[in-house]
Amino acid sequence: MKGVGYFVGAAIISADPTSGFVWSLALNLVIIGFCLPWTLMCLTNELGTAKSKNVTLRQVIFTGNENLNWLSLARLFLFGSRDM
């Protein structure tokens, strides 16, 4: 819905620059009004929670695959040098 709001708002404002802001705001509020009941009824409380156990740092660093460890080390230096 976020992308729809940006698209609709930009289209209305470009069509009517003088009062397009008010019309785009009103239409976006109507769209939110239609979507709000669905989100309140259909979305569960489990949304956004992890379904598996958290991974520890030891499991990430010491994987059994040596190639993966070398790749991770190379990416660390690649992105570190880019950010410098």
Secondary structure, DSSP 8 states (H G I E B T S, - for coil): -HHHHHHHHHHHHHH-TTTHHHHHHHHHHHHHHHHHHHHHHH--TTTT--SS----HHHHHS-S-HHHHHHHHHHHHHHHHHH-
